[in-house]
Amino acid sequence: MTAPSPDRRRFLTAGAAVLGAAASAQLWLPGTARAAGTPLPDGVFTLGVGSGDPLPDGIVLWTRLAPDPLGGGGMPDAVFPVEWEIAEDERFRRTVRRDTAQARPELGHSVHVDVRGLRPDRPYWYRFRAGGQLSPTGRTRTAPHPHRRGGSLRVALASCQNWQHGYFTPYADMLAQDPDFVLFVGDYIYESAPSATAVRRHEGKGEPYTLTQYRNRYAQYRTDPDLAAMHASAPWVVTFDDHEVDNDWAGEIPQDPDKQPHDAFVARLTAAFQAYYEHMPVRATAVPNGPHIQMYRRLEFGRLARLNVLDTRQFRSDQATTQEGAQAPSQTMLGAEQKQWLLDGLQDSPARWNLIASQIMMAETDLLPGDGKLWYYDAWDGYQAERNALLEEFAGIRNPVVLSGDRHLTMISDLRTDYADPDSDVVGAEFVGTSISSSGDQDQDAFHRQWDPLKADNPHWKLIDAHRGYHLFDIRRDGIDAQVRVVDTVLKPQATASTLARLRVESDEPGVTLV
């Protein structure tokens, strides 16, 4: 990647104050459209702006009108027109598209604009206006031309941001690193009840179950200034894990079915998915259908990289509770249709790098020192037959790299065809990104006392660590250079960031090495 331009550096500096930027931005057209007879409240852009799912010729632009974000949004029960504009420069002197969208109450007054007709592999700036009020300015970027073979791609991998466990300080460093896009692989919110001892207290009086409650929880997270600035600085590609709904849910089965009857949990899924769509920069293909949402999808970045985004929650079997259950051939993480979709996308890929966004860890974690095995059944270890068959397929795929989250730890591994045989073939690499804030500032000595004795039973691990942060990848044709970026604390609003480790994946040489 080249260094940011002077204009880009100014944008990055301004990004940290993005929620207050609207007052100084320029207006561009007379605002004539209004909801008939219904005044628009002041302060509708409290949740900022965002973009996502870049295409060579398009991008999704997002905002949500919410003058009272933690009180249901605070909008009248009416449809309001929202003007949008996208330009080739941050002063909006070279506007390329502008139009009007509708902020509708049944969608929480969120706005998703799927802009097309853009040029590939270039930055754009965008903004919204409603009732004379101007949003912060956002910056986004389109994907490379479909046939482009060279170039580079900078990707930030993030997951697991628990409001109550700390501030989202890693995003301040991520903003300065200027990624082409952010890949977020789950646990955008946490459904836990408010805690009086938390670093920052969750809103509400308990866990969210209704649509309004989930909306309030998402809105609270969206008010974090570092998260808001990162959303306004680069496009995001998102998927969910469990805490966007309920801890360790699987299909239509909650963590505690004795306390959540099926019909009640289906209603909870419906509310959670609706709020998720309303707050994420995703296309209309993700508009929920009751308790179902289409989340697995594929994005192309020229001939350099193909990104397969998985959904490891909606179609999975319930978690096993024994080793025998984890090894049952019927256990599925993906479901038949998604599994075939993934295999087809890997086998016919024209890309140099085949990236797989998996919410949960694919490499084995053997928790039992010495003889025998003990696994986390919620991860791919609980779905042994399907995982092992997929890794066998990886042997015939060019440069598969799995990007995961969930674990609140950095765990970087070789992917092998048979974890019972340490000498089995290496077929890929996996980066399990640490958390943004979940688990707070961990005791590093205690972590290593617990985990270092397990290294002998997990020789495929190349690096394990318990700092908060994210992973940063520079992807080129000859290899992937990865950095584990960490912060010294999430218990305060500001933190110092550093590179904990650097790793390398060579093209056509499966596995990952420390450098």
PyMOL commands that set and color helices and strands:
alter all, ss='L'
color gray80, all
select helices_A, chain A and resi 6-15+18-20+22-24+105-107+163-165+170-177+211-222+225-233+262-279+284-286+323-326+335-347+380-394+444-457
alter helices_A, ss='H'
color red, helices_A
select strands_A, chain A and resi 49-52+59-64+80-87+95-103+110-115+123-130+133-134+138-141+153-158+181-184+236-238+297-301+305-309+353-358+400-404+410-416+426-432+461-465+469-476+479-487+497-506+513-514
alter strands_A, ss='S'
color yellow, strands_A
deselect
rebuild
show_as cartoon
